[in-house]
Amino acid sequence: KELHALIDRLRAAADEASNIYTDFSITVDEEREAFDNMPESLQQSEKGEAASEGLNTLDSALDMLDTVMDDLNQIADNIQETLD
């Protein structure tokens, strides 16, 4: 019974991570679009390079969040298999 509750919590956490991923992804896309709309001279300035590095960091964070979602679901699946 407790393991089933844990599975449910893991699945809920994965769903919440998915919702966060979606919102975060939209924000990153908006930031990328703002960067892409900067004049090239500004993109190549110190401010533009910092913005580009920030976008790379945000992309890495999205990748990590995607991994977390997969890991949470995998953990839930593994626990479920032990119960079947």
Summary of the structure (lengths in Angstrom):
residues: 84
radius of gyration: 18.6
end to end distance: 13.0
largest distance: 61.4
contacts: 210
relative contact order: 0.17
helix: 92%
strand: 0%
